[in-house]
């Protein structure tokens, strides 16, 4: 199938498909006689996996590792556990930040705090890196 058809089937935009080829997450599509890229269903499934992993917050390097492990079954047990543990820590951290955000926004939505208080509390939420944002 063409890159456009692959894009539609996988839900990944054409420039992103090309980017994934450039960084080695996706093998480059084979060229037809007209020098256009052609992809098979395995490429669509790989792109769907990459898209889902990115939506769930996996870093490109973690996705690269998972793809390497999937291609090399003898690596699955120790490497899969290592990557899963690292991702689990990240997920737990994000959940904690989202729960704090939910609490602040819930109080704002039900009118129990004013906009100034909401803004101040939002600025005090921990950043992704685990540090605290400076107070305004």
Buried (B, 14 or more C-beta within 10 A) or exposed (E): BBBEEBBEBBEBEBEBBBBBBEEEBBEBBEEEEEEEBBBEEEBBEBBBBBBEBBEEEBEBEBBBBBBEBEEEEEEEEEBBEEBEEBBEEBBEBEEEBEEBBEEBEEBBEEEEBEEEEBBBBBEBBBEEEEEEEEEE
